[in-house]
Amino acid sequence: MVKPKQKSFLTKLLTGIGMVFILIACFENKTTTTEVDPVLDPSQTIKKDTLSKWERYFLTYPSYRCDGFDFPVGKPDGKGYYNAQPFRKNDHLGDDWNAVTGGDSDLGDPIYSIANGYVVFAKDIGSGWGKIVRVMHQLDDTTYVEALYAHCDSMLVQSNQGVKRGQQIATIGNANGAYYAHLHLEIRDSVEMEVGGGYSSYYNGYLDPTEFIKAHRP
């Protein structure tokens, strides 16, 4: 009876060893099948819920990305207007566009979007600002600038909509009579900042609007 007992023990041992190899093979196979396919388009891995509204918009509607910049009045070259208070003069954070005819002669004149973009804010905030429109512009896949149009008399766009270069978005105002009619335009490369005060000796995050537009003509 000894031989049958030894044979049974060896059989169990070999069977156990075989099961171990099977489990190892299954584990390795499972690990391999869960790896990311290296040929998968990386853009498909983007989680849209982690993006801002404008990033999602430009991803969905790429035709609203920038294809160049024009001036906001007298399109496309600012004809009939002049820059009455340029960037950094008197610590000014933008440009003040006035009609060459002076005074309130440009009250109600059209304001155009300087480039394709996405309206992130359009509201009357009162004080010395009046009605303002803020538009986000995507220069490429990673670079954004934001334009702020202030003292508007009327607004023709609303938040969360796309706009095209040269599209009328507002009319020139005077902040409910606070100033002579003009357009205060800011361009910022630090987006989502507070509206601010329009004047400061601290220029970080602000760009010279006229120089920027000239450098990015269509």
C-alpha positions in Angstrom: 0.0 0.0 0.0 3.1 2.3 0.2 3.4 3.0 -3.5 -0.2 4.2 -4.0 0.2 6.6 -1.1 3.4 8.1 -2.5 1.9 8.4 -5.9 -1.1 10.3 -4.5 1.2 12.7 -2.7 3.3 13.4 -5.8 0.1 14.0 -7.8 -1.1 16.5 -5.3 2.2 18.3 -5.2 2.4 18.6 -9.0 -1.2 19.7 -9.2 -0.5 22.4 -6.6 2.6 23.6 -8.5 0.5 23.7 -11.7 -2.2 25.9 -10.1 0.5 28.4 -8.9 1.7 28.8 -12.5 -1.8 29.2 -13.8 -2.6 31.9 -11.2 0.7 33.8 -12.1 -0.2 33.7 -15.8 -3.7 35.0 -15.1 -2.4 37.8 -13.0 0.2 38.9 -15.7 -2.4 38.7 -18.4 -4.8 40.9 -16.3 -2.1 43.5 -15.7 -1.3 43.6 -19.4 -4.9 44.1 -20.6 -5.4 47.1 -18.2 -2.5 49.1 -19.6 -3.3 52.2 -21.7 -3.2 51.7 -25.4 -0.1 53.7 -26.5 -1.7 54.6 -29.9 -4.8 56.2 -28.2 -5.2 59.9 -29.1 -4.1 61.8 -26.0 -6.9 64.4 -26.5 -9.4 61.6 -25.8 -8.1 61.3 -22.2 -9.0 64.9 -21.4 -11.6 65.2 -18.6 -13.9 68.0 -19.7 -15.2 68.5 -16.2 -11.8 69.7 -15.2 -11.7 72.5 -17.8 -13.1 76.0 -17.6 -16.1 77.0 -19.6 -14.1 78.7 -22.3 -11.6 75.8 -22.6 -14.5 73.5 -23.2 -16.0 75.9 -25.6 -12.8 76.2 -27.7 -12.4 72.5 -27.6 -15.9 72.0 -28.9 -15.9 74.9 -31.4 -12.3 75.3 -32.6 -13.4 77.8 -35.3 -13.7 80.4 -32.4 -10.0 80.3 -31.7 -8.1 83.4 -32.8 -7.1 83.9 -36.4 -5.8 87.4 -35.9 -6.7 90.7 -34.2 -8.3 94.0 -35.4 -9.0 97.3 -33.7 -12.3 97.6 -31.7 -13.6 100.7 -33.4 -13.5 102.0 -37.0 -12.9 98.4 -38.0 -10.6 96.9 -38.9 -8.0 99.7 -38.6 -9.5 102.2 -36.2 -10.3 104.7 -38.9 -11.9 107.9 -37.5 -10.7 107.2 -33.9 -7.6 108.0 -31.9 -6.1 106.7 -28.7 -6.7 109.5 -26.3 -5.0 107.9 -23.3 -2.6 105.1 -24.2 -1.5 102.2 -22.0 0.6 103.3 -19.0 0.1 107.0 -19.6 -0.9 108.3 -16.1 -0.7 104.7 -15.0 -3.5 103.8 -17.3 -4.1 100.0 -17.7 -5.7 100.2 -21.1 -6.3 102.4 -24.1 -9.1 105.0 -24.4 -10.5 105.2 -27.9 -12.3 108.4 -28.9 -13.7 109.6 -32.2 -11.6 112.3 -33.8 -14.8 114.5 -33.8 -14.5 114.8 -30.0 -16.9 115.2 -27.1 -19.8 112.8 -27.0 -19.9 112.6 -30.8 -19.1 108.9 -30.7 -21.9 108.0 -28.2 -23.6 104.9 -29.5 -20.9 104.1 -32.1 -20.3 100.4 -32.6 -17.7 98.4 -30.7 -16.4 95.3 -32.4 -14.8 92.2 -31.0 -11.0 92.4 -31.6 -10.8 88.7 -32.4 -12.7 85.4 -32.3 -13.5 84.5 -28.7 -15.9 83.6 -25.9 -17.8 86.1 -23.8 -17.2 85.3 -20.2 -19.0 88.3 -18.7 -21.4 91.0 -19.9 -23.0 93.1 -17.2 -23.5 96.6 -15.9 -21.4 96.8 -12.7 -22.1 100.5 -12.1 -19.5 102.8 -10.4 -17.1 104.3 -12.8 -17.2 101.3 -15.1 -20.8 101.1 -16.3 -21.5 98.2 -18.7 -18.5 96.0 -19.4 -17.9 93.0 -21.7 -15.1 90.5 -21.1 -14.0 88.2 -23.9 -11.6 85.3 -23.7 -9.4 84.7 -26.7 -7.4 81.5 -27.3 -4.2 82.1 -29.2 -3.2 78.5 -29.3 -3.9 75.3 -27.3 -2.3 76.7 -24.1 -2.2 80.5 -24.4 -5.1 82.8 -23.6 -5.6 86.6 -23.4 -8.7 88.4 -22.1 -10.1 91.6 -23.5 -12.2 94.0 -21.4 -14.5 96.6 -23.1 -15.7 99.2 -20.6 -18.2 102.2 -20.3 -20.5 100.6 -22.9 -23.8 102.3 -23.7 -25.5 99.1 -24.8 -24.4 95.4 -24.9 -25.3 93.2 -27.9 -23.9 89.9 -26.5 -24.4 88.0 -23.3 -22.2 85.7 -21.2 -21.3 82.2 -22.4 -21.5 82.9 -26.2 -19.0 82.8 -28.9 -18.1 85.9 -31.0 -16.2 86.4 -34.2 -13.5 89.0 -35.1 -15.3 92.2 -36.3 -18.7 91.2 -34.8 -20.4 94.1 -33.1 -20.7 93.4 -29.4 -21.6 96.7 -27.9 -21.8 100.5 -28.4 -19.6 103.3 -27.0 -20.9 104.8 -23.8 -20.0 107.3 -21.1 -20.6 105.2 -18.0 -24.0 106.8 -17.4 -22.6 110.3 -17.9 -19.5 109.9 -15.8 -17.2 110.8 -18.7 -17.2 112.0 -22.3 -18.1 109.0 -24.5 -15.2 106.6 -25.2 -14.2 103.0 -25.2 -11.8 101.8 -22.5 -10.1 98.7 -23.8 -7.8 96.4 -21.8 -6.0 93.3 -22.9 -4.7 90.9 -20.1 -2.5 87.9 -20.3 -3.4 87.0 -16.7 -7.0 86.0 -17.2 -9.8 86.1 -14.7 -8.4 88.9 -12.6 -10.7 91.3 -10.8 -12.1 94.1 -12.9 -9.8 96.5 -11.0 -9.6 100.2 -11.1 -8.4 101.0 -14.6 -5.2 102.7 -13.2 -2.3 101.3 -11.4 1.5 101.5 -11.4 1.5 97.7 -11.2 1.3 96.4 -14.8 1.8 92.7 -14.3 -0.9 90.7 -16.2 -1.7 93.7 -18.5 -0.6 94.1 -22.1 -0.4 97.2 -24.3 -3.6 96.8 -26.3 -2.4 98.8 -29.4 1.0 97.1 -29.6 -0.6 93.7 -29.1 -3.2 94.2 -31.8 -0.5 95.5 -34.2 1.6 92.4 -33.5 -1.3 90.0 -34.2 -3.0 91.4 -37.3 -4.6 88.8 -39.6 
